[in-house]
């Protein structure tokens, strides 16, 4: 620019008798104020125009991407580019008499330009992240992890570029020098690298999705996954507390994912009744006739009793003692009753396994385990169904002359006295 304009205030002040040194400083200050005012006005106008244009376009557009772009302040950050370029262009004019200041301010502006680019990149990446989260097919994917990876690389590149600008070292030469401290960098970013690798493996192997119910005993987590990031996985427990788990723990430790149950047709019920061994007995004909009044097993008892009697007659079995030949037991009939009851229960999934099995005897009695699946997988409803089933079975035990084992209490001994 013509020195006539750059030294306008300097020449005027010198003509008024001001010393040259003071005139230089006042000239610089005046030019700086003018530049700041002009750039501020330009920045305001461009920002208003861009935001208004983007807002109008977003209102007319059918896609949500532009709305999210405005919400993440991308137009506002982009608007600062032109004013910044103007400042960088005219800084030499303002500090024409102060080359040391000019060099410092110019480097500061170049560093700010790098930061501004990072802001713009962050706004765009956050926009992409928020937009992808609105797509149904990507709602359960760890989008945050991938966006964080890009941002980490962007910040590293920006940090190295800033150092290269400040030290006047060419960028490629600066990158070459980083090889000497790569071990330190790997140590600093160890968790980030582990989290990045883990998040990729979790995504590729489909181990965890947002919304999955997981149980991770080591970290005390038992609830729904609400967020998967590069470093952590957030789980909202059923008591509404939040547990944070390192992402790499998902591939290094064992945890339980209940998604298979959620995607299946039912939720498993697996619980046992412990029957007193001394209450198990053979059934007499009179006792069998009495149990035939229970409608669920009437047909079974008729058929079974006829088969047993026919077999005993055919083999000339002496039935003076019940132990001889084939017999029905109250325990076996009760097992059949449970099986018939579960198959008739409206809340039990008939397409999945229904099994009543006797486990090995223990010091607390003989476990009679019920293994089946409820049709309703919601926790509260599942608990209600399971309680309803076992309420009925416990109440039905006396009809079969069976008892549940209980450890003796003080009242037990008082009753005996």
Secondary structure by P-SEA (a helix, b strand, c coil): ccccccaaaaaaaaaacccaaaaaaaaaaaaaaaaaaaaaaaaaaaaaaaaaaaaaaaaacccaaaaaaaaaaaaaaaaaaaaaaaaaaaccccccccaaaaaaaaaaaaaaaaaaaaaaaaaaaaaaaaaaaacccccccaaaaaaaaaaaaaaaaaaaaaaaaaacccaaaaaaacccaaaaaaaaaaaaaaaaaaaaaaaaaccccccbbbbbcccccbbbbccccccbbbbbccccbbbbbcccccccbbbbbccccccccbbbbbbbbbccccccccccaaaaaaaccccccaaaaaaaaaaaaaaaaaaccccccccccccccaaaaaaaaaaaaaaaccccccccbbbbbcccccccccccccccccccccaaaaaaaaaaaaaaaaaacccccbbbbbcccaaaaaaac
